[in-house]
Amino acid sequence: MLKNKKAVWLRSVTSFCLMLALLASTSMVALAVGENKSMAGVIIVNGENTISNDSFVTLNGERAFSGRTFFSSGVISTSEKAAATIKLGKLGYINLTPNSVLSVSISENNISGELSAGNAEVFNNEGVTVNVKNTTTNAAVIPSQQTQTTDDDDDDNNSALGPLLVFAGIVAVAVVVVLRNNDDDDDRRIVSPVR
């Protein structure tokens, strides 16, 4: 019986230490994301994007599927049967038509780049400057248009709510496991064949 109590105590202490380690590591990650985080863009492919057809988008020469992220800059090209939308978070977004090649660079409050083929339509949010140039005569940049800022990015306010909810969930699971193990220990009785 004493051996089982030591085992339960050891499991409880180990669980508590693991929870503290998880809390500390998630807090460090959340705090490490400062105000100067690098800008990111997300590519959304419009059209069929499967391996077996010729409808695709590439990022820096690699095939990119919807949801592909790039940081700060990249060269995005669309095939003859695919279009793309490049979501740039708080900056806005860019629509690319089929057969387009755009070298784009993003930074805080700035969208810049060169369109060497196809058409690009830039939608920037208020306060964001746009400088996308045509490098050939067969490319056209539709003048940038201001969009209303919609904050659909939950991590912009650097809130500690996410790590706090993760920690609360882990604590709840640990409490249930410890209580369940304590109930199981009470139900076990040592029965001796010889009395």
Phi and psi in degrees as a GROMACS rama.xvg file:
@    title "Ramachandran Plot"
@    xaxis  label "Phi"
@    yaxis  label "Psi"
@TYPE xy
-64.0423  -36.7088  LEU-2
-63.4299  -41.0762  LYS-3
-66.3988  -38.1872  ASN-4
-66.264  -38.2865  LYS-5
-64.7404  -39.6204  LYS-6
-65.5516  -41.8905  ALA-7
-65.1749  -42.3682  VAL-8
-62.3013  -43.2691  TRP-9
-64.2318  -41.5243  LEU-10
-63.501  -40.7549  ARG-11
-64.454  -44.8248  SER-12
-65.2838  -41.355  VAL-13
-63.4838  -43.5339  THR-14
-61.8483  -43.1517  SER-15
-62.546  -44.0555  PHE-16
-63.6975  -39.9119  CYS-17
-65.314  -39.0002  LEU-18
-64.4575  -41.685  MET-19
-63.2923  -41.0678  LEU-20
-62.6692  -42.153  ALA-21
-64.7825  -43.3295  LEU-22
-62.0293  -44.5427  LEU-23
-63.4631  -42.2438  ALA-24
-70.3906  -39.1432  SER-25
-70.1954  -33.9554  THR-26
-66.0512  -40.1781  SER-27
-64.4558  -39.9727  MET-28
-66.146  -43.5029  VAL-29
-65.0412  -39.2355  ALA-30
-75.7413  -24.8465  LEU-31
-71.1274  -23.3045  ALA-32
-78.0474  101.396  VAL-33
-93.6772  -169.43  GLY-34
-69.9175  -24.8552  GLU-35
-96.5342  39.2232  ASN-36
-70.7195  146.79  LYS-37
-70.1033  147.608  SER-38
-75.8756  147.14  MET-39
-133.277  148.903  ALA-40
-122.194  152.129  GLY-41
-122.732  131.052  VAL-42
-94.0863  127.469  ILE-43
-114.058  119.272  ILE-44
-86.9934  127.934  VAL-45
-105.292  113.12  ASN-46
122.616  172.087  GLY-47
-68.8195  134.242  GLU-48
-132.668  75.4366  ASN-49
-115.731  163.721  THR-50
-66.1759  -30.8129  ILE-51
-88.0684  -3.94568  SER-52
-117.648  -179.619  ASN-53
-102.723  23.5568  ASP-54
-105.571  99.7205  SER-55
-153.836  166.191  PHE-56
-126.753  142.629  VAL-57
-119.464  150.551  THR-58
-123.482  116.909  LEU-59
51.9167  39.2444  ASN-60
86.6137  -8.78152  GLY-61
-100.833  142.347  GLU-62
-61.3508  131.185  ARG-63
-118.879  129.063  ALA-64
-98.3954  165.308  PHE-65
-54.6958  135.059  SER-66
97.8837  -5.49886  GLY-67
-66.2407  132.033  ARG-68
-105.693  144.754  THR-69
-135.381  154.053  PHE-70
-112.393  131.278  PHE-71
65.5989  -50.4016  SER-72
-154.53  163.114  SER-73
178.062  161.307  GLY-74
-107.846  117.702  VAL-75
-113.337  128.524  ILE-76
-131.033  146.529  SER-77
-114.272  147.104  THR-78
-79.7293  179.957  SER-79
-69.6664  -14.647  GLU-80
-116.674  11.5686  LYS-81
-130.429  142.472  ALA-82
-117.277  168.454  ALA-83
-145.909  150.332  ALA-84
-116.922  129.605  THR-85
-108.936  107.059  ILE-86
-85.5492  128.027  LYS-87
-115.85  30.3851  LEU-88
59.8006  -126.148  GLY-89
-69.4245  -15.3649  LYS-90
-76.7449  -36.772  LEU-91
137.309  -143.893  GLY-92
-156.617  163.864  TYR-93
-128.752  133.355  ILE-94
-102.361  129.967  ASN-95
-113.346  135.048  LEU-96
-84.5627  168.461  THR-97
-56.9449  152.958  PRO-98
59.6657  41.3773  ASN-99
-112.567  149.78  SER-100
-133.452  117.872  VAL-101
-128.296  125.127  LEU-102
-97.3745  113.335  SER-103
-119.191  144.428  VAL-104
-135.362  132.469  SER-105
-125.647  144.624  ILE-106
-147.574  179.98  SER-107
-57.9878  120.312  GLU-108
62.0445  27.6483  ASN-109
-150.612  131.556  ASN-110
-121.299  121.82  ILE-111
-136.842  163.286  SER-112
167.032  -175.798  GLY-113
-133.629  129.643  GLU-114
-103.471  113.14  LEU-115
-99.6625  -11.6207  SER-116
-159.072  150.982  ALA-117
81.221  -157.872  GLY-118
-129.114  144.183  ASN-119
-132.852  137.466  ALA-120
-119.404  120.398  GLU-121
-104.731  128.821  VAL-122
-117.611  108.257  PHE-123
-107.025  150.799  ASN-124
-82.4315  164.837  ASN-125
-57.673  132.707  GLU-126
87.8532  0.98402  GLY-127
-102.435  124.888  VAL-128
-88.1664  146.264  THR-129
-123.7  131.325  VAL-130
-141.208  79.7063  ASN-131
-111.712  122.143  VAL-132
-107.098  151.459  LYS-133
-85.3583  133.676  ASN-134
-106.09  -10.7134  THR-135
-138.402  167.862  THR-136
-75.5439  -17.2731  THR-137
-91.3014  15.5183  ASN-138
-118.472  148.548  ALA-139
-141.348  125.159  ALA-140
-101.297  119.688  VAL-141
-76.1213  132.766  ILE-142
-49.8564  145.015  PRO-143
-65.9685  146.726  SER-144
-124.899  138.147  GLN-145
-78.4601  138.094  GLN-146
-116.694  159.94  THR-147
-77.0283  139.787  GLN-148
-73.9045  123.573  THR-149
-121.407  123.42  THR-150
-91.8859  93.1357  ASP-151
-105.563  10.0105  ASP-152
-102.578  107.141  ASP-153
-70.0033  -16.9189  ASP-154
-93.7517  8.46891  ASP-155
-70.3354  -26.8065  ASP-156
-92.1673  9.4075  ASN-157
49.5694  40.5902  ASN-158
-73.3222  146.316  SER-159
-92.3101  10.0144  ALA-160
-63.7948  -41.5426  LEU-161
-58.9856  -56.5965  GLY-162
-61.2944  -33.3032  PRO-163
-65.9224  -41.2678  LEU-164
-67.4038  -38.1429  LEU-165
-62.189  -45.6553  VAL-166
-62.3691  -43.0118  PHE-167
-62.1205  -39.2879  ALA-168
-64.4974  -41.6002  GLY-169
-65.9055  -41.648  ILE-170
-62.6565  -43.1017  VAL-171
-61.7384  -43.305  ALA-172
-64.1055  -42.1362  VAL-173
-63.018  -41.4423  ALA-174
-63.2491  -43.7354  VAL-175
-62.4375  -43.1548  VAL-176
-64.5587  -44.0694  VAL-177
-64.8738  -44.8659  VAL-178
-64.3258  -38.8618  LEU-179
-65.6796  -42.3441  ARG-180
-64.958  -37.037  ASN-181
-65.2551  -39.398  ASN-182
-64.9132  -40.018  ASP-183
-64.3782  -36.9407  ASP-184
-67.3192  -34.2147  ASP-185
-70.9681  -29.8052  ASP-186
-78.6075  -19.5385  ASP-187
-81.3227  129.991  ARG-188
-127.483  136.384  ARG-189
-82.8158  121.137  ILE-190
-111.687  124.288  VAL-191
-93.042  133.191  SER-192
-68.6758  -21.6637  PRO-193
-113.528  121.91  VAL-194
